[in-house]
Amino acid sequence: MSEAERVILLCCRVADATASTVVHGSTQEACSVCAAAVWVSPTSRGIRAREPSETRLMCAQCMIDGLAHGASVVMAPPTPAQRAEILAHFARN
């Protein structure tokens, strides 16, 4: 699989997050690009578990830097499970 075909899971850096931005049940892992600690939601962990060789975690800063340097990044819309997770998070906060 080429790098362009990998699924990128956009994650918030731990250093940039506040309690109101972290989905309940998230765990810390490392950005696949810069190795910064990032928050990974339960649904994103599930996606990764099903397709570990086809997914990469990427912090927002690495995504911005890549786009600024001409990287071609295609963002898929959130899955129904991710959308439900996000909405439930904001309903609690």
N, C-alpha and C positions, 0 to 999 in steps of 0.2 A: 504494500500500500504506500502510495506516495504521501509526502507531507501535506500536500494540498487536499488530500482526501480524508485526512483525520478529522474527527469531531473535536472541536475546541469547546471546552466548558469554561466559560468566563467566570472568574472567581474574584472575590474581594480580598485584598491583602489584609492580613490580621492587623497590621500597623495602621491601616486606614479605616478600619471598621469601628462602629459603635454598636452598643447593644441593640439599638433599634434597626440596624442594617443586617444583622446576622440571623438567618433562619434558624428556628429552634431545632436542635439536634445536629447542627453542623459540626464538623470536625476539622481539625487543621491538617493540611497536607502541604506539599511544596509545589510552587509554580514550575511547570515543565521547562520554562525558558530561563528564569533568573533564580529559581530555588527559594524565593521569598515565601514565607508562610502565608497560606491562603485558607479561607474558609470554604469548605465543600459541603453543600447541603445533602440531606439524606437522599433526595431524588437523584441528584448528580452522582452520588456514590453508587446508586443502583445502575445508572447508565454505564458508569465505568466498570462495574463488576460484570456486566453482560458483554462488554466489548473492550476489555482492557488494552489490547494492542492497537485499537483504533481511536482512542481518546487521549486528549492532552488537557491538562489543567493550565489555564493561562490567566495571570492577574491582569487587571484592567490596564496597568501601566505598560506591560509588555504588549498588550493589544494595541494601545495608542502608539507606542514606539514603532511597532511593526507597520501599522498603517501609514505613519509619517514617513517611513522609509520605503514605501511602495509595495509592501506585502499585500497579496491578494487574500483577504480573509472573508469568507462567506459565513454569516451568522444565520443559523436556523432559528425560527421562532421557538419559544419555549414549548416543551411538550405539554399535553394536558395535565400531567402529574406535576410538572414544574410550576405551571400557572396556578394550580390549586395550592401548592405549597407556599408560593409567594403571597397569594391572596389571604391564606390563613394566617401567615406571619403578620401582615399589616392589619388584619382584623384584631389581632391580639395587642398590637402596639398602638 
